[in-house]
Amino acid sequence: MQSTVLFYISLLKRYNLNVQSKYVYKECFTTFVFVTNFLMFKFSFPHFFKRRYKITQVKENIAKVFCQYAKEGKATIRLKSPQIDLRISKADGIQLKSFLSVLKGCLQGISPPSNQSLTVLLPVATRQLESCKKKLSIFKKQDYPILKGFPQSLTQLTVTGCSLKKVDSRILQLKFLQTLDFTANLLTMLPDSFCNLKLSELILKQNQFSSLPLCLLEPPLVNCLTLLDVNENKITRLPENLDKFQQLLMLHASHNQLERLPTKIGKLKKLKSLFVSNNQIPHLPASVVNLVLSHLDVAHNTFQSTPARIVQNKMDFPTLQICCADVIVANSVSYSDETLFRHLQTFIEDHKLCWCGKRVFDQFIQCIFHSNLYFMTTSLCMTSSDRTIPIEAYFCSQKCCDRFTLKSFKIGI
């Protein structure tokens, strides 16, 4: 792949054009440019090899050529393999047009004039290439790139304290972005297309979110995130399907208005750090005991000091509504506002989760237990007045309730 790029760059250098590419590395530049197996033009290069290659190889490997600003010495060649853009800048307009005319002829299958010859291809020096910017930090509103845009090679972008109220659509086009930091802005929502970013770290702290944007739970983003920071917002509730973040290692949700944690939070198998301090959480869900954490911060919440007890026992004969909900959930039946009443959708979405993993609706046993949680983490931060933490559990049957109670004595609840 690197040899392919080197050939194109060398060919561009024949016209004294400046090139910028993500896939150019210093170790690629040696005494010679190895282009023998990657030449795409039907020209004779006696200094390098004795064979000729077909024009169709150029036509099949170039997806598009952007030459709108050729007069200004700018153009972009989009390759199919590797899938990158070769950006030409600061070139002489006449020389660039000459190069593009040759390229255009090759793309159309037209052989160049027999009297047209190319000079010897010389190796490309590192100093002749424009460096690709990987990181960009913006801390002032006046420094925001309104006109010039963002470098396409960015892997880390920080936009802090710029009073952003919506996400710039140009940021959504950064294909190589891995870390995005929007600390201290005025964001209240994210666009649906935000899920197309393949971020590993997303920082949204000190904004105005009242709920976690649902687009974060859509692929490919949901399959990539390892760190999610929503500290210091106004979030009252995390979505029940938070367990979709199967790659998540760190979750920061402190200094919000959380009233409870999702019942399925224990299904985040890779989670190592959970920070939910300074919220309004009265108790933790029972599934939290399934987590194996390095850091857990639950300080300064509104934990109840009531003794362990059975809060509700609603093990009645299941209604038709419960039976229908069980069938829909068990068979993953899709539904919408056109096929299912809204109140039934809410009934299904607000289900609880039993200790055994089964979904429960209006037929369950609700209990409150107390635990010190030291058994599940190496670093626990909690308010000094909270000797134990209340844990709320829902059970689908009396059998599950008895099994959990028996297990609770082994884990310190």
N, C-alpha and C positions, 0 to 999 in steps of 0.2 A: 504493500500500500504506500509506504514512504517513497519507494522508488518511482511509483507512478506520479506522485505529487512532484518529486524532484524533476522529472522530465518536463512537466508543464511549466514549472518555475524557470527551468533553464531555457525553455523556449521563449518564455516571456522576457527573460533577461537579454535574449538576443536583440530585443527591441528596446532595451534599457528601461524596462517597466518595473516599478516597485510592487512587491507582492506581499500579501498578508494571509497566513493560513494557520489553522489550529494544529494541523498535523505535521508541522515542520519542526524537527528537533536538531539540536546542534550536532549530535553524533551522526546525523545523516551526511554531513558535509565532509567528504574525504577528498583525496587528490583528484579523483575522477568522478564524473557524474555517470552513474550506471543507468543508462537508458536503453541498452541493447534490446531488452525484452519488452519495453513499454512504449516504443516509438509509434505514434499514431498517424503520422502524415506520410503521404506518398512522395517523399523526397529522398534523395540519396545523400547519406552522411558517411563518406569514405573514411573519415577520421575515427569512426566508432565501429562500424560494421559493414558487411557487404550485402546484406539482405534488404529487401523492401517490404513494407507492410501495407495492408489495404486501408483505403480511406474510410471504409465502413466502421473501422474500429474507433475512429474519432466520433463518428455520428452516433454510435451506440453508447458512448461513454459520457457525452456531454448532454446534460438535461436541458440547460437553458443558458443563454448569454444575455446579460443585462448591459446594454450599451447606450442608455439614454443620455448619460453625461460623458460620452466619449470626448467631446470637445474640451471638457475640463480635465481630461486625463484620468477619468475614472471609468471602471467597468468591473463586472463580476461574472465569473464563469462557474456555473454550478455543475459539479461532477456527479455521476451516478455511482461510481466506484473508485475511491471511497466517497461517501455521501458528505461532501464538504463544499464550501464556496471559496474559490480563489478570488480574492479581492485585489484589483489593480488600482493604485492611487498614485498621485503625483507624477503621472506619466506625461510625456510630450504628446499633445493631441494628434499630430500628424503621424508619429510613429505608432500610436495606439490604433488609429484608423487603418494603417497599413497591416498591422497584425490581425485586426478583426476582419478585414476583407479576406485574408488568407483563410482564416478560421471559418468564415461564412461559406467560402467555396468548398471547403472540405465537408462541412455539414450538409451541403446540397449535393455532394457527390461529384463536384466539378474539379477536374484536375487543374492544378495551377499552370501558368504559362511555362513553356519549356525553358525560356530564358531567365526565369526567376530562380535565384539561388539564395541559400541561407549561409551565413557566416558560421564559422566553427563554434559549436556549443562549448562554452567555458563553464567550469565549476562555479557554483553559487557560494559566495561567502556569507557567513552568518550576519556580518555587519550590514549587508545589503538588504536584509529583510526587516520589516517593521515588526516589532515585538507585539505579541498578542496579549492583550490585557485580560487577566484572570479575575482580579478583584477590583471592586469599585465601592467606595464609601462616600455617601452624601450626607452631610450633617447640617447643611443650611439650605433654605428654600431657594436662595439666589444661585446656588450651585447646581440645581437640578437641570439636567440636559434636555431642555425643552425642544431645541432645534436640532442639535447634532445627534441625538439618540444615544442608545446604549451599545457598546461593543458586543458583537455577536459571540465573541469567545468567552464571555464572562461565566465563571463558575460560582462566584460569590458576590452578592449584591446587598449592600446595606443602605437603607434610606431611613434616616432617623431625624425626628423633629422637623419634618417638612410640611406638616398639616395636611397630608394627603387624605382626601375623602373617598377616593376610588383608586383602583389599581390601574396603572398605565398599561394600555393594551400592548405597547411595545415590549414590556417586560414579559408578557406571555409568549413572545416569539423567541426568547432566549433558550435555545435548545440544550445548552450545556450547563445551565444553571443548577447548582446543587444546594446552595445555602442562600436563603432569602430572609432578610431582617427588616421588618417594618415597625420597629420600636418607636413609641411616642408619636403616633399620627392620629388621625380622626376617622379611621376606617370603621364602618359599621357592617359591611358585607363584602363578599368576594364574588367575582363573576363566575358563571358556570364553567367557562373554559379554563379556569384556574387549575382544574384537575388534570389538565394535559401536561403540566409541568412535572418533571421527575425529580422533585426535591428530596433531599435526605434530611434537611433541617429547615424548619419554618418557625420564625419568631414573630409573634403578633402582639406582644405585650404592650401595655399602656395605650390601648386603642379604645373604641367605643362599642365593641361587640356585645350584644345581649344574648347571643347563642352561638354555638360553634357552627360555622358555615358548613352546610351539607355537602358542598362540592369537595370538601377535603376527604370525604368518605367514598369518592368515586375513583376508579382506576384511570390512569396508572399511578396517580399521586398516592393513593391510599396504600399501595404496595411498596412504596419507596421510603416514606417518612420514618425516620428513626428518632427524631426529636421534634416535639410540638410544644411551643411555649405560648400560652395565652394568659399569662399573669397580668393582673391589674386591668381587667376589663369589667364588664357588667353582666357576665354570664350567670344565669340562674340555674341552668341545667345542661348537662352533657348528654348527647344522644345515646339511646339504649344500644344502638348497634356500634358502639365504640370499639367492640372487639374486632372490627374489620381491620384495625391497624395492627396487623400481625407482625410487622417489622419494628414496631415502636419500642424504643428503649427508655426514653425519658418523656414524661408528661408533666408539664408545669401548669397548674391552674390555681395558684394561690392568689389571694386578694381579689376574689370575685364575690358573687352572691349565690354560690352554689347551695342548693337546698338538699341535695342528695347526690350520690354517685350512681352510675348505671349498675344494674344488678349483674350484668355480664362482664364487669371490669376484670374479674378473675380469669377471663379467657385470653387476656393479653399475655401470652406465654413468654415473650421476650422482654417484657417490661422489667427494668431494673431500678428506676427512680420514679417515685410518685410524690409530687408536691401539691397538697391541697389545703394549706394552712390559710387562716384568716378568711373563712367562709361561714356559712350558716348550716353546716351539716349536723343533724342530730344523731346519726348513727351511720355505720358503714355497712355495705351489703355483705352477706355471708360469703360470697365468692371471693372476697378479698383474701381469705385465708389460703387460697390456692396459689397466690403470688409468692415468688421468691425474689425479694428486693434487696438492693444494696442500701438504698436510702428511702425513707418514708417520713414525710412531714405532714402531720395532721394537727398541728398546734393551733390554738385560738379558733376553735369551732364551738358550736352550741351543743355539745354532746350531752345527752340526757343521763341523769344519775339514777334513774329508776332501776329497781332490781330486775334480775332475769325473770322472765315470765312468758306465758302464752298470751299474746295480745288478742288474736282472733282464731277461732276454729270454725271454718266454713266448709266442712267436709259433708256437704249435702249432696243429694242426687243431682248429677250434672244437667243443666238446662239444654234446650235445643241450640241456643246461641253459643254455649260453650262447646258443644259437640261440633258445630259448624266451624268455629274458630280453630279447634284442634285439627280438623281435616284440612283446612286452608293452610295452616302453618306446617303441618307434617308433610304435605305434598308440595310445598312451595308454590302454591297457586298464586299467580299474579292477579292483581286487581287494581281498579282505578275508580274515580268518582262516577264513571258511567256504569260500572258493573257492580259496585258495592256501596251501600249507604255510608255516609261519612262517619256516623256515630259507630258503625260496626268496624270501620277502619281504625278508629281511635281505640276501640275495645281490644282489637288484635294487637295494635302497636304498643299498648300500655301493659302488656303481659308481664308477669313476674317470672323469675327463674328459680326452680327448685335446686336444692343442694345436689341432686343427682343429674342435673342438666336439663330436665324436662320443663317445658313451658307450662305455667299455670295461669289461669284467668281469675274467675270469681270463686273457684273451688280450691281452697288452700288452708294451711295452718301457718299463722304468722307468729314468730317468737322473737324475743330479745335476749341475747346473751351478752356477756362481758368478757373482754380479753385484754391482756397487756400488749399483745402483738409482737413481743420480742422474739418469738419463735420464727417469724417470717422475714425478718430484716436484720441486717448487721448495724444499721444506724437509724434509730427511731427518735424523732423529735415530736414531743407532745407537751401540752401545758402541764405545769407542775401539779396543778390541782386535779388533773385527770389521771388517777391511778390505773384505771382500766378504760377501755374504749367499748361503747355499746355496739353490738353487731346485730343487724336485723336479718332474719332468715325466713324464707318462705318454703313450705314443703308441700309436695303434691299428695302425700299420704302420711298416715301415722307411722308407717314403717320407716320412711325416710327421716322423719322427725326423731325417731328413736335411734337410728343409725348415727345421725349427726350429734345427738346428745352424748352417745357413747364415745364417739371420736373426739368430742370437745374436751373430755377429761385428759386425753393423751396430748393435746396440743396447747393446753393451758387456758381454755376458755372457762 
